[in-house]
């Protein structure tokens, strides 16, 4: 198996050399060296806009995790809620989220709120489904054991259902984090005054392809870092048995 770092170096060399080999115009595909130069030259703006996007992503992600877990618990615990709400959740998931972005801007303006809601909408469904799957996957014999010893519902919930569902919930969080990044960027594309998505639109309008690629690299680093944080949190939760 090729080490990811080695693969990254190989791809970087191929990128740099292929531009020269095939005489590709810089406005179509700038060489990696030019992109890195733009990354360094515009580091202040990129860092500033990254912080805006990160705040939007984190806010939307937290809302998605809290809302998704609560809704999953509600649907699992109340049969009426499962019959009434779960079909609506599935239908809503089928809607193209990007089509909702203009509506979020109309309702909530060009500020952070519409971007946070887009991140929330993209990340919400995976957490809800993962929570339901984790709760439904609780071993039946353990549930019967808790009933046999007369454990109250609150104890069954805290000592059995939550620990059993936690690995699935964390899997949902892993899936939700990259989607939250996508949601925030989509929201910035549709209407914003700040953020990495807005920066990409500006770079594209000014035909600054090197700057555009620099922004894409930053987005990749942001998404990878946030995912790594979620992964670390998942391992800590698993290790502590919560």
C-alpha atoms as an extended CHARMM CRD file, in Angstrom:
* protein
*
       242  EXT
         1         1  UNK       CA              0.0000000000        0.0000000000        0.0000000000  PROA      1               0.0000000000
         2         2  UNK       CA              1.3170000000        3.4410000000       -0.9490000000  PROA      2               0.0000000000
         3         3  UNK       CA              1.7260000000        5.8160000000        1.9660000000  PROA      3               0.0000000000
         4         4  UNK       CA             -0.6570000000        8.8060000000        1.5830000000  PROA      4               0.0000000000
         5         5  UNK       CA              2.2160000000       11.2570000000        1.9450000000  PROA      5               0.0000000000
         6         6  UNK       CA              4.1670000000        9.5480000000       -0.8320000000  PROA      6               0.0000000000
         7         7  UNK       CA              1.0720000000        9.5290000000       -3.0370000000  PROA      7               0.0000000000
         8         8  UNK       CA              0.5610000000       13.2440000000       -2.3710000000  PROA      8               0.0000000000
         9         9  UNK       CA              4.1600000000       13.9760000000       -3.3840000000  PROA      9               0.0000000000
        10        10  UNK       CA              3.7580000000       11.9430000000       -6.5810000000  PROA      10              0.0000000000
        11        11  UNK       CA              0.5540000000       13.7660000000       -7.4980000000  PROA      11              0.0000000000
        12        12  UNK       CA              2.1890000000       17.1300000000       -6.7660000000  PROA      12              0.0000000000
        13        13  UNK       CA              5.1330000000       16.3380000000       -9.0390000000  PROA      13              0.0000000000
        14        14  UNK       CA              2.8070000000       15.1300000000      -11.7940000000  PROA      14              0.0000000000
        15        15  UNK       CA              0.7390000000       18.3050000000      -11.4720000000  PROA      15              0.0000000000
        16        16  UNK       CA              3.7840000000       20.5310000000      -11.7180000000  PROA      16              0.0000000000
        17        17  UNK       CA              5.3960000000       18.6760000000      -14.5920000000  PROA      17              0.0000000000
        18        18  UNK       CA              2.2640000000       17.9550000000      -16.6300000000  PROA      18              0.0000000000
        19        19  UNK       CA              1.6050000000       21.6890000000      -17.0070000000  PROA      19              0.0000000000
        20        20  UNK       CA              5.0420000000       22.0450000000      -18.6010000000  PROA      20              0.0000000000
        21        21  UNK       CA              4.8980000000       18.8300000000      -20.6210000000  PROA      21              0.0000000000
        22        22  UNK       CA              1.5560000000       19.6100000000      -22.2350000000  PROA      22              0.0000000000
        23        23  UNK       CA              1.9660000000       23.4170000000      -22.3460000000  PROA      23              0.0000000000
        24        24  UNK       CA             -1.2670000000       23.9940000000      -20.4670000000  PROA      24              0.0000000000
        25        25  UNK       CA             -2.2590000000       27.6310000000      -20.1850000000  PROA      25              0.0000000000
        26        26  UNK       CA             -2.0130000000       28.9470000000      -16.5990000000  PROA      26              0.0000000000
        27        27  UNK       CA             -5.5770000000       30.2600000000      -16.6760000000  PROA      27              0.0000000000
        28        28  UNK       CA             -6.7410000000       26.6780000000      -17.2920000000  PROA      28              0.0000000000
        29        29  UNK       CA             -4.4280000000       24.8770000000      -14.8790000000  PROA      29              0.0000000000
        30        30  UNK       CA             -1.6660000000       26.8290000000      -13.1550000000  PROA      30              0.0000000000
        31        31  UNK       CA              1.4510000000       24.9380000000      -12.0840000000  PROA      31              0.0000000000
        32        32  UNK       CA              1.5500000000       23.8670000000       -8.4680000000  PROA      32              0.0000000000
        33        33  UNK       CA              4.4170000000       26.2650000000       -7.7680000000  PROA      33              0.0000000000
        34        34  UNK       CA              2.2270000000       29.1910000000       -8.8310000000  PROA      34              0.0000000000
        35        35  UNK       CA             -0.6260000000       27.9540000000       -6.6660000000  PROA      35              0.0000000000
        36        36  UNK       CA              1.6710000000       27.6550000000       -3.6470000000  PROA      36              0.0000000000
        37        37  UNK       CA              3.0040000000       31.1470000000       -4.3080000000  PROA      37              0.0000000000
        38        38  UNK       CA             -0.5610000000       32.4610000000       -4.3730000000  PROA      38              0.0000000000
        39        39  UNK       CA             -1.2880000000       30.5290000000       -1.1880000000  PROA      39              0.0000000000
        40        40  UNK       CA              1.5810000000       32.2830000000        0.5660000000  PROA      40              0.0000000000
        41        41  UNK       CA              0.9450000000       35.7240000000       -0.9290000000  PROA      41              0.0000000000
        42        42  UNK       CA             -2.7330000000       35.6750000000        0.0530000000  PROA      42              0.0000000000
        43        43  UNK       CA             -2.2850000000       33.8610000000        3.3460000000  PROA      43              0.0000000000
        44        44  UNK       CA             -3.8260000000       36.6470000000        5.4260000000  PROA      44              0.0000000000
        45        45  UNK       CA             -7.0280000000       36.7730000000        3.3770000000  PROA      45              0.0000000000
        46        46  UNK       CA             -7.2380000000       32.9930000000        3.1970000000  PROA      46              0.0000000000
        47        47  UNK       CA             -6.8500000000       32.6130000000        6.9520000000  PROA      47              0.0000000000
        48        48  UNK       CA             -9.4110000000       35.3350000000        7.6170000000  PROA      48              0.0000000000
        49        49  UNK       CA            -12.0020000000       33.8370000000        5.2680000000  PROA      49              0.0000000000
        50        50  UNK       CA            -11.2390000000       30.3390000000        6.5680000000  PROA      50              0.0000000000
        51        51  UNK       CA            -12.1760000000       31.3990000000       10.0690000000  PROA      51              0.0000000000
        52        52  UNK       CA            -15.5320000000       32.6860000000        8.8010000000  PROA      52              0.0000000000
        53        53  UNK       CA            -16.2680000000       29.3890000000        7.0750000000  PROA      53              0.0000000000
        54        54  UNK       CA            -15.0720000000       27.3080000000       10.0250000000  PROA      54              0.0000000000
        55        55  UNK       CA            -17.4470000000       29.1210000000       12.3860000000  PROA      55              0.0000000000
        56        56  UNK       CA            -20.3460000000       28.4890000000       10.0130000000  PROA      56              0.0000000000
        57        57  UNK       CA            -19.4380000000       24.8180000000        9.6510000000  PROA      57              0.0000000000
        58        58  UNK       CA            -19.0450000000       24.2220000000       13.3810000000  PROA      58              0.0000000000
        59        59  UNK       CA            -22.3050000000       25.9650000000       14.2400000000  PROA      59              0.0000000000
        60        60  UNK       CA            -24.2150000000       24.0190000000       11.5930000000  PROA      60              0.0000000000
        61        61  UNK       CA            -22.5500000000       20.7460000000       12.5860000000  PROA      61              0.0000000000
        62        62  UNK       CA            -23.3710000000       21.1550000000       16.2720000000  PROA      62              0.0000000000
        63        63  UNK       CA            -26.9880000000       21.9640000000       15.4480000000  PROA      63              0.0000000000
        64        64  UNK       CA            -27.1560000000       18.9360000000       13.1550000000  PROA      64              0.0000000000
        65        65  UNK       CA            -25.7320000000       16.5970000000       15.8090000000  PROA      65              0.0000000000
        66        66  UNK       CA            -28.0250000000       17.8600000000       18.5700000000  PROA      66              0.0000000000
        67        67  UNK       CA            -31.0900000000       17.9710000000       16.3420000000  PROA      67              0.0000000000
        68        68  UNK       CA            -30.3400000000       14.6670000000       14.6240000000  PROA      68              0.0000000000
        69        69  UNK       CA            -29.7850000000       12.7780000000       17.8770000000  PROA      69              0.0000000000
        70        70  UNK       CA            -32.8890000000       14.2490000000       19.5130000000  PROA      70              0.0000000000
        71        71  UNK       CA            -35.0510000000       13.5020000000       16.4960000000  PROA      71              0.0000000000
        72        72  UNK       CA            -33.6590000000        9.9770000000       16.2870000000  PROA      72              0.0000000000
        73        73  UNK       CA            -34.4690000000        9.3920000000       19.9510000000  PROA      73              0.0000000000
        74        74  UNK       CA            -37.9610000000       10.7990000000       19.4840000000  PROA      74              0.0000000000
        75        75  UNK       CA            -38.7030000000        8.6270000000       16.4560000000  PROA      75              0.0000000000
        76        76  UNK       CA            -37.3390000000        5.5360000000       18.2060000000  PROA      76              0.0000000000
        77        77  UNK       CA            -39.1960000000        6.0910000000       21.4730000000  PROA      77              0.0000000000
        78        78  UNK       CA            -42.5960000000        7.1670000000       20.1420000000  PROA      78              0.0000000000
        79        79  UNK       CA            -44.2310000000        4.9990000000       17.4470000000  PROA      79              0.0000000000
        80        80  UNK       CA            -46.5300000000        7.8560000000       16.4200000000  PROA      80              0.0000000000
        81        81  UNK       CA            -43.5060000000       10.0620000000       15.8020000000  PROA      81              0.0000000000
        82        82  UNK       CA            -41.9440000000        7.3400000000       13.6560000000  PROA      82              0.0000000000
        83        83  UNK       CA            -45.0640000000        7.0780000000       11.5130000000  PROA      83              0.0000000000
        84        84  UNK       CA            -45.5070000000       10.8400000000       11.2320000000  PROA      84              0.0000000000
        85        85  UNK       CA            -41.9750000000       12.2350000000       11.1280000000  PROA      85              0.0000000000
        86        86  UNK       CA            -39.6990000000        9.6280000000        9.5790000000  PROA      86              0.0000000000
        87        87  UNK       CA            -41.3600000000        9.7110000000        6.1310000000  PROA      87              0.0000000000
        88        88  UNK       CA            -41.0720000000       13.5030000000        6.1560000000  PROA      88              0.0000000000
        89        89  UNK       CA            -37.3760000000       13.2640000000        7.0260000000  PROA      89              0.0000000000
        90        90  UNK       CA            -36.7970000000       10.8300000000        4.1390000000  PROA      90              0.0000000000
        91        91  UNK       CA            -38.7210000000       13.0120000000        1.6800000000  PROA      91              0.0000000000
        92        92  UNK       CA            -36.8420000000       16.1170000000        2.7990000000  PROA      92              0.0000000000
        93        93  UNK       CA            -33.5340000000       14.3210000000        2.3670000000  PROA      93              0.0000000000
        94        94  UNK       CA            -34.4860000000       13.6780000000       -1.2430000000  PROA      94              0.0000000000
        95        95  UNK       CA            -34.6740000000       17.3920000000       -1.9460000000  PROA      95              0.0000000000
        96        96  UNK       CA            -31.5250000000       18.8410000000       -3.5580000000  PROA      96              0.0000000000
        97        97  UNK       CA            -30.1120000000       20.9880000000       -0.7810000000  PROA      97              0.0000000000
        98        98  UNK       CA            -28.4320000000       23.3510000000       -3.2000000000  PROA      98              0.0000000000
        99        99  UNK       CA            -31.9160000000       24.3600000000       -4.4050000000  PROA      99              0.0000000000
       100       100  UNK       CA            -32.7170000000       25.5140000000       -0.8620000000  PROA      100             0.0000000000
       101       101  UNK       CA            -29.7180000000       27.8290000000       -0.6500000000  PROA      101             0.0000000000
       102       102  UNK       CA            -31.3700000000       30.7730000000       -2.4680000000  PROA      102             0.0000000000
       103       103  UNK       CA            -34.3650000000       30.3930000000       -0.1760000000  PROA      103             0.0000000000
       104       104  UNK       CA            -32.1330000000       30.5450000000        2.8960000000  PROA      104             0.0000000000
       105       105  UNK       CA            -30.6270000000       33.7790000000        1.5760000000  PROA      105             0.0000000000
       106       106  UNK       CA            -34.0820000000       35.2470000000        0.9210000000  PROA      106             0.0000000000
       107       107  UNK       CA            -35.2910000000       34.3430000000        4.3980000000  PROA      107             0.0000000000
       108       108  UNK       CA            -32.1650000000       35.0170000000        6.4680000000  PROA      108             0.0000000000
       109       109  UNK       CA            -30.0480000000       37.3650000000        4.3590000000  PROA      109             0.0000000000
       110       110  UNK       CA            -26.4020000000       37.3310000000        3.3690000000  PROA      110             0.0000000000
       111       111  UNK       CA            -25.0450000000       36.9270000000        6.8980000000  PROA      111             0.0000000000
       112       112  UNK       CA            -23.8210000000       33.8400000000        8.7270000000  PROA      112             0.0000000000
       113       113  UNK       CA            -27.2920000000       32.5170000000        9.5800000000  PROA      113             0.0000000000
       114       114  UNK       CA            -28.1170000000       31.2880000000        6.0930000000  PROA      114             0.0000000000
       115       115  UNK       CA            -24.7250000000       29.5470000000        5.8270000000  PROA      115             0.0000000000
       116       116  UNK       CA            -25.1220000000       27.8880000000        9.2210000000  PROA      116             0.0000000000
       117       117  UNK       CA            -28.5400000000       26.6030000000        8.2010000000  PROA      117             0.0000000000
       118       118  UNK       CA            -27.1410000000       25.2210000000        4.9510000000  PROA      118             0.0000000000
       119       119  UNK       CA            -24.4270000000       23.3770000000        6.8880000000  PROA      119             0.0000000000
       120       120  UNK       CA            -27.1370000000       22.0920000000        9.2290000000  PROA      120             0.0000000000
       121       121  UNK       CA            -29.3640000000       20.8840000000        6.3890000000  PROA      121             0.0000000000
       122       122  UNK       CA            -26.5320000000       18.9910000000        4.7150000000  PROA      122             0.0000000000
       123       123  UNK       CA            -25.3600000000       17.3160000000        7.9470000000  PROA      123             0.0000000000
       124       124  UNK       CA            -28.6670000000       16.6470000000        9.7110000000  PROA      124             0.0000000000
       125       125  UNK       CA            -29.9010000000       13.5060000000        7.9430000000  PROA      125             0.0000000000
       126       126  UNK       CA            -26.8190000000       11.2740000000        8.4350000000  PROA      126             0.0000000000
       127       127  UNK       CA            -26.8740000000       11.8990000000       12.1800000000  PROA      127             0.0000000000
       128       128  UNK       CA            -30.6010000000       11.1580000000       12.4200000000  PROA      128             0.0000000000
       129       129  UNK       CA            -30.3290000000        7.9110000000       10.4630000000  PROA      129             0.0000000000
       130       130  UNK       CA            -27.2220000000        6.8070000000       12.3650000000  PROA      130             0.0000000000
       131       131  UNK       CA            -28.9510000000        7.4490000000       15.6810000000  PROA      131             0.0000000000
       132       132  UNK       CA            -31.9830000000        5.4090000000       14.6440000000  PROA      132             0.0000000000
       133       133  UNK       CA            -29.7740000000        2.6080000000       13.3660000000  PROA      133             0.0000000000
       134       134  UNK       CA            -27.7660000000        2.5090000000       16.5680000000  PROA      134             0.0000000000
       135       135  UNK       CA            -30.8360000000        2.4290000000       18.7860000000  PROA      135             0.0000000000
       136       136  UNK       CA            -32.5570000000       -0.2090000000       16.6450000000  PROA      136             0.0000000000
       137       137  UNK       CA            -29.4000000000       -2.3050000000       16.7130000000  PROA      137             0.0000000000
       138       138  UNK       CA            -29.3820000000       -2.6280000000       20.5000000000  PROA      138             0.0000000000
       139       139  UNK       CA            -29.2340000000       -6.3730000000       21.2840000000  PROA      139             0.0000000000
       140       140  UNK       CA            -32.7340000000       -7.6190000000       22.0640000000  PROA      140             0.0000000000
       141       141  UNK       CA            -31.5660000000       -9.9320000000       24.8480000000  PROA      141             0.0000000000
       142       142  UNK       CA            -30.0410000000       -6.9890000000       26.7050000000  PROA      142             0.0000000000
       143       143  UNK       CA            -33.2800000000       -5.0480000000       26.4560000000  PROA      143             0.0000000000
       144       144  UNK       CA            -35.1450000000       -8.0820000000       27.8250000000  PROA      144             0.0000000000
       145       145  UNK       CA            -32.6020000000       -8.3610000000       30.6170000000  PROA      145             0.0000000000
       146       146  UNK       CA            -33.1820000000       -4.7430000000       31.6730000000  PROA      146             0.0000000000
       147       147  UNK       CA            -36.9310000000       -5.3350000000       31.6100000000  PROA      147             0.0000000000
       148       148  UNK       CA            -36.5530000000       -8.5170000000       33.6520000000  PROA      148             0.0000000000
       149       149  UNK       CA            -34.6900000000       -6.7610000000       36.4450000000  PROA      149             0.0000000000
       150       150  UNK       CA            -37.3080000000       -3.9940000000       36.4640000000  PROA      150             0.0000000000
       151       151  UNK       CA            -34.9900000000       -1.2300000000       35.3220000000  PROA      151             0.0000000000
       152       152  UNK       CA            -36.8600000000        2.0700000000       34.8740000000  PROA      152             0.0000000000
       153       153  UNK       CA            -36.9440000000        3.5670000000       31.3490000000  PROA      153             0.0000000000
       154       154  UNK       CA            -34.4810000000        6.2790000000       32.3190000000  PROA      154             0.0000000000
       155       155  UNK       CA            -31.8890000000        3.7580000000       33.4450000000  PROA      155             0.0000000000
       156       156  UNK       CA            -32.4170000000        1.6270000000       30.3390000000  PROA      156             0.0000000000
       157       157  UNK       CA            -31.8880000000        4.7090000000       28.2190000000  PROA      157             0.0000000000
       158       158  UNK       CA            -28.7160000000        5.8490000000       30.0100000000  PROA      158             0.0000000000
       159       159  UNK       CA            -27.0840000000        2.4870000000       30.6880000000  PROA      159             0.0000000000
       160       160  UNK       CA            -28.0670000000        0.5110000000       27.6060000000  PROA      160             0.0000000000
       161       161  UNK       CA            -29.5340000000        2.4150000000       24.6620000000  PROA      161             0.0000000000
       162       162  UNK       CA            -27.1250000000        5.3530000000       24.6090000000  PROA      162             0.0000000000
       163       163  UNK       CA            -23.9330000000        3.2540000000       24.9400000000  PROA      163             0.0000000000
       164       164  UNK       CA            -25.2100000000        0.7970000000       22.3300000000  PROA      164             0.0000000000
       165       165  UNK       CA            -26.0830000000        3.5660000000       19.8820000000  PROA      165             0.0000000000
       166       166  UNK       CA            -22.9750000000        5.6830000000       20.4470000000  PROA      166             0.0000000000
       167       167  UNK       CA            -20.7200000000        3.9800000000       17.8440000000  PROA      167             0.0000000000
       168       168  UNK       CA            -23.3900000000        4.4900000000       15.1800000000  PROA      168             0.0000000000
       169       169  UNK       CA            -23.9450000000        8.0830000000       16.2500000000  PROA      169             0.0000000000
       170       170  UNK       CA            -20.2400000000        8.7900000000       15.9370000000  PROA      170             0.0000000000
       171       171  UNK       CA            -20.2610000000        7.2020000000       12.4740000000  PROA      171             0.0000000000
       172       172  UNK       CA            -23.0650000000        9.6080000000       11.6060000000  PROA      172             0.0000000000
       173       173  UNK       CA            -20.9670000000       12.4920000000       12.9030000000  PROA      173             0.0000000000
       174       174  UNK       CA            -18.0430000000       11.3780000000       10.7460000000  PROA      174             0.0000000000
       175       175  UNK       CA            -20.2850000000       11.4070000000        7.6850000000  PROA      175             0.0000000000
       176       176  UNK       CA            -21.8980000000       14.6990000000        8.6680000000  PROA      176             0.0000000000
       177       177  UNK       CA            -18.7580000000       16.8110000000        9.0950000000  PROA      177             0.0000000000
       178       178  UNK       CA            -17.6490000000       16.8540000000        5.4190000000  PROA      178             0.0000000000
       179       179  UNK       CA            -21.2730000000       17.4740000000        4.4290000000  PROA      179             0.0000000000
       180       180  UNK       CA            -21.4120000000       20.4500000000        6.7850000000  PROA      180             0.0000000000
       181       181  UNK       CA            -18.3700000000       21.9210000000        5.0280000000  PROA      181             0.0000000000
       182       182  UNK       CA            -20.0660000000       21.4200000000        1.6590000000  PROA      182             0.0000000000
       183       183  UNK       CA            -23.2490000000       23.0350000000        2.9430000000  PROA      183             0.0000000000
       184       184  UNK       CA            -21.4630000000       26.1240000000        4.2150000000  PROA      184             0.0000000000
       185       185  UNK       CA            -19.5400000000       26.5430000000        0.9490000000  PROA      185             0.0000000000
       186       186  UNK       CA            -22.7410000000       26.1330000000       -1.0920000000  PROA      186             0.0000000000
       187       187  UNK       CA            -24.3930000000       28.7960000000        1.0430000000  PROA      187             0.0000000000
       188       188  UNK       CA            -21.4520000000       31.1300000000        0.4430000000  PROA      188             0.0000000000
       189       189  UNK       CA            -21.6340000000       30.4730000000       -3.2900000000  PROA      189             0.0000000000
       190       190  UNK       CA            -25.2720000000       31.5300000000       -3.4510000000  PROA      190             0.0000000000
       191       191  UNK       CA            -24.9880000000       34.7000000000       -1.4320000000  PROA      191             0.0000000000
       192       192  UNK       CA            -22.3160000000       35.9550000000        0.9260000000  PROA      192             0.0000000000
       193       193  UNK       CA            -19.8720000000       38.7400000000        1.6010000000  PROA      193             0.0000000000
       194       194  UNK       CA            -17.2290000000       36.6250000000        3.3540000000  PROA      194             0.0000000000
       195       195  UNK       CA            -15.9540000000       33.0600000000        3.5470000000  PROA      195             0.0000000000
       196       196  UNK       CA            -13.9470000000       30.7430000000        1.3420000000  PROA      196             0.0000000000
       197       197  UNK       CA            -16.8690000000       30.2220000000       -1.0260000000  PROA      197             0.0000000000
       198       198  UNK       CA            -17.1270000000       33.9640000000       -1.5770000000  PROA      198             0.0000000000
       199       199  UNK       CA            -13.3710000000       34.1180000000       -2.1240000000  PROA      199             0.0000000000
       200       200  UNK       CA            -13.5960000000       31.4090000000       -4.8080000000  PROA      200             0.0000000000
       201       201  UNK       CA            -16.2990000000       33.3610000000       -6.6180000000  PROA      201             0.0000000000
       202       202  UNK       CA            -14.1270000000       36.4890000000       -6.5480000000  PROA      202             0.0000000000
       203       203  UNK       CA            -11.1080000000       34.5800000000       -7.8400000000  PROA      203             0.0000000000
       204       204  UNK       CA            -13.1920000000       33.1030000000      -10.6430000000  PROA      204             0.0000000000
       205       205  UNK       CA            -14.6510000000       36.4800000000      -11.6150000000  PROA      205             0.0000000000
       206       206  UNK       CA            -11.1310000000       37.9340000000      -11.8420000000  PROA      206             0.0000000000
       207       207  UNK       CA             -9.7690000000       34.8940000000      -13.7390000000  PROA      207             0.0000000000
       208       208  UNK       CA             -7.2670000000       34.2270000000      -10.9410000000  PROA      208             0.0000000000
       209       209  UNK       CA             -7.1150000000       30.4650000000      -11.2960000000  PROA      209             0.0000000000
       210       210  UNK       CA             -4.0840000000       30.1530000000       -9.0570000000  PROA      210             0.0000000000
       211       211  UNK       CA             -5.9240000000       31.9390000000       -6.2560000000  PROA      211             0.0000000000
       212       212  UNK       CA             -8.9550000000       29.7020000000       -6.8430000000  PROA      212             0.0000000000
       213       213  UNK       CA             -6.8280000000       26.5820000000       -6.4790000000  PROA      213             0.0000000000
       214       214  UNK       CA             -5.2290000000       28.0270000000       -3.3590000000  PROA      214             0.0000000000
       215       215  UNK       CA             -8.6910000000       28.4650000000       -1.8420000000  PROA      215             0.0000000000
       216       216  UNK       CA             -9.6000000000       24.8980000000       -2.7760000000  PROA      216             0.0000000000
       217       217  UNK       CA             -6.4810000000       23.6360000000       -1.0170000000  PROA      217             0.0000000000
       218       218  UNK       CA             -7.4390000000       25.5760000000        2.0980000000  PROA      218             0.0000000000
       219       219  UNK       CA            -10.9640000000       24.1460000000        1.9870000000  PROA      219             0.0000000000
       220       220  UNK       CA             -9.4930000000       20.6450000000        1.7450000000  PROA      220             0.0000000000
       221       221  UNK       CA             -7.2380000000       21.3020000000        4.7290000000  PROA      221             0.0000000000
       222       222  UNK       CA            -10.1410000000       22.7260000000        6.7520000000  PROA      222             0.0000000000
       223       223  UNK       CA            -12.3880000000       19.7610000000        5.9290000000  PROA      223             0.0000000000
       224       224  UNK       CA             -9.6380000000       17.2580000000        6.6920000000  PROA      224             0.0000000000
       225       225  UNK       CA             -8.7500000000       18.9230000000        9.9880000000  PROA      225             0.0000000000
       226       226  UNK       CA            -12.3590000000       19.0820000000       11.1790000000  PROA      226             0.0000000000
       227       227  UNK       CA            -12.8830000000       15.4590000000       10.2060000000  PROA      227             0.0000000000
       228       228  UNK       CA             -9.7610000000       14.5020000000       12.1570000000  PROA      228             0.0000000000
       229       229  UNK       CA            -11.1570000000       16.2920000000       15.2130000000  PROA      229             0.0000000000
       230       230  UNK       CA            -14.4140000000       14.3280000000       14.9390000000  PROA      230             0.0000000000
       231       231  UNK       CA            -12.4400000000       11.1080000000       14.4760000000  PROA      231             0.0000000000
       232       232  UNK       CA            -10.3910000000       11.8510000000       17.5870000000  PROA      232             0.0000000000
       233       233  UNK       CA            -13.5490000000       12.6110000000       19.5550000000  PROA      233             0.0000000000
       234       234  UNK       CA            -15.1060000000        9.3350000000       18.3580000000  PROA      234             0.0000000000
       235       235  UNK       CA            -12.0810000000        7.3520000000       19.5520000000  PROA      235             0.0000000000
       236       236  UNK       CA            -12.1670000000        9.0620000000       22.9470000000  PROA      236             0.0000000000
       237       237  UNK       CA            -15.8800000000        8.3560000000       23.3180000000  PROA      237             0.0000000000
       238       238  UNK       CA            -15.3430000000        4.7130000000       22.3780000000  PROA      238             0.0000000000
       239       239  UNK       CA            -12.3410000000        4.3340000000       24.7210000000  PROA      239             0.0000000000
       240       240  UNK       CA            -14.2070000000        5.8020000000       27.6600000000  PROA      240             0.0000000000
       241       241  UNK       CA            -17.2120000000        3.6140000000       26.9440000000  PROA      241             0.0000000000
       242       242  UNK       CA            -19.7220000000        6.4550000000       26.7830000000  PROA      242             0.0000000000
